[in-house]
Amino acid sequence: MAFYEIGELLSAYAVNRSRYRIFGLLDRKREIVSVIREGAVSLEDPREVNPGEIFIVKPGERILLDGKIETGEALIDTASLTGESVPREYKKGDEVLSGFINTNATLRIRAAKRYEDSAVARMLSLIEEAALKKSKMEQWIARFASVYTPIVVFSAMVIAILPPLLWGLSFETWLYRALVLLVISCPCALVLSIPLASFIAVGKLSKRGILVKGSHHTPPADLLRAILNAKAVIFDKTGTLTTGILKVDRVSSFAPYSKETVLRFAAIGEYHSLHPMAGALRDFLPEDFSVDDVTEHRETAGFGLAFRYKGSEILLGSRKFLASRQIQISSSIDGGEMLTTLFVAVEGFPAGVISFSDSDRFDSARLIAYLRERGLKTFMLSGDRESSAKEVSDRLGVDQYFSELSPEMKIEKYETIRDQDGISLFIGDGINDAPVLRRADVGIAMGSKSSGITLESADIVIAGEEISKVATLFDSADRHAKIIWQNIFLILGIKALFLLLGGFGLSSLWEAVFADVGVTLLCVLNAFRLS
């Protein structure tokens, strides 16, 4: 019994340690926020703060609500969500997420969401849901145990009763052997060690800023196995292989519109958009801009958007988007080679074209090389023009690229690749790529600004800006699989040995306890290696 209690305590410690890995960095003990109301600072529960209200975060305090910095500059520790060990500099206009820690200066932040919709609250909810999901292997083990246990109990009864009844052998001897069989055959080591290893692996990844949340149909452990079986990795371009931090590179306008007017129209239209272009155009908003001046704002992800501004209909988007509205752009009009291009039309006529430049993530090429070493094919899907996509693909060493794709076309290309090559991962920014993320065998969303659609659509969310964390995900999946198979062989091997000895009466209850609780303890210790 002492041996059994030691095993149980060690198992509980392993689970609790993994829970800490997941939840510890998202500590929510400080539940008071300093809100500015009627010119005075009021200490409030974060659940009572409404979007639009301004709150103060002092040095050393945790940011409790998602929002945008109104005043101040500070170094902010983002490790709780991104896993980054080095604080990042944030300034006025930058968006911050709940769970971040202000390290060195007082900030005034305008709340963007209610506490219940904040990044930490959503992440905790997703992790808790993931913890309740059973993998296919766990489900198989549970079904196996439901059949296996009655068979073992029946076999023990036969061993205890039949030999004394049929051949007059000692009842005590055969009852003892039956008890040995029952103890050795207990499947608790198998039932415990598999989910425990998965829980520890997911907890470790969470600490590194990789949230393996799964979906309604695929629990986290099955995702780790799918990653190992993958044959291809498919990337979005902007915001995934590249930084997604676009800058206005050049502007062309058509009479009677000036370049400044074209930029203003684009900035107004992108004001409510989550596309990377919106950030690049923020500085071009007119000083007298009011959201009330914009009506009928409709965005088609991956294509463009339409809206009315002071009565005029304005379209922003790709050449194809404008063509779908019967607005033809001459093929001679070009935004420039290797650049992302946005066309602007007013009242059915071309008004101008804006070109944006982007840069590769610092670790994209390293990840592509890593995947190639693993024997995986790499593909890139992009909504950009062919020349821009080719430039990025060649520079990073991607095996094959596809350009000028709408979200629907990306789904078709993904399914074609999956049909040809087998299980495929898709890695995108979770905004325009939401449809593909949902359809993918394993959908991975990139970016520290984990929006609601990102968390909802993706199976895995990588917080932060390091796409090389995908390599960490593969390495963790490797170790997870090795630990599970080591535990399975250890359990089955030792139990088979002692069952054989027990059949000849050569093992006692002490050996039986070791074959059960002792093996469980060894498997728990082995699972600890994942942490």
Number of C-alpha atoms within 10 A of each C-alpha: 8 7 13 15 11 14 23 16 11 15 22 14 13 21 19 13 17 24 19 16 20 27 20 13 16 21 14 15 7 12 13 15 23 19 26 16 12 7 7 9 14 15 14 15 15 19 14 11 19 16 15 14 15 22 27 20 20 16 15 14 17 25 23 28 31 24 26 21 23 19 14 14 19 19 17 22 22 24 22 24 28 24 20 18 11 11 16 14 11 18 16 15 17 14 17 26 23 21 25 25 23 24 18 14 14 17 23 21 27 24 26 20 17 18 22 13 14 21 25 24 18 18 21 14 13 18 21 15 15 22 17 9 19 19 20 13 14 20 13 13 18 16 11 13 17 11 11 15 15 11 12 17 17 12 14 21 16 14 20 21 15 14 16 16 11 8 8 9 13 12 16 11 13 21 19 18 22 23 20 25 26 22 21 24 23 21 21 14 25 23 19 16 27 25 20 21 29 26 23 25 26 32 25 21 23 26 23 24 23 26 29 26 28 27 21 10 9 19 21 25 28 18 22 23 16 18 20 16 12 19 21 23 23 24 22 26 26 26 23 23 28 19 20 21 17 23 17 17 16 15 18 19 19 15 9 7 14 15 17 14 16 23 25 19 22 28 22 24 26 24 17 12 16 13 19 17 23 19 19 18 22 17 12 16 18 15 7 5 11 10 10 8 11 18 15 10 16 13 18 13 18 22 20 21 20 21 19 18 19 10 11 13 17 23 30 24 21 24 23 17 21 24 11 11 10 11 18 15 19 9 7 6 11 16 20 16 13 19 23 25 26 19 27 26 23 20 13 16 16 21 23 26 27 23 22 21 18 19 15 19 19 15 16 19 18 16 19 22 16 15 18 17 10 10 12 18 20 22 23 25 29 23 23 22 19 16 15 21 24 20 13 21 22 12 11 18 16 20 14 14 20 20 19 19 19 21 20 14 17 23 20 14 18 24 18 12 19 20 11 11 14 15 19 26 23 25 30 28 29 30 23 21 27 21 18 27 27 20 15 22 21 27 28 27 32 28 22 19 18 23 17 14 14 26 21 20 24 32 25 25 30 30 26 21 19 23 25 18 20 18 15 14 21 17 12 19 23 15 15 25 18 12 21 21 12 14 24 16 11 18 23 16 13 16 23 15 13 24 22 14 15 22 14 10 15 12 18 16 17 11 17 24 18 20 26 25 23 19 23 27 22 18 27 26 16 16 27 19 13 19 15
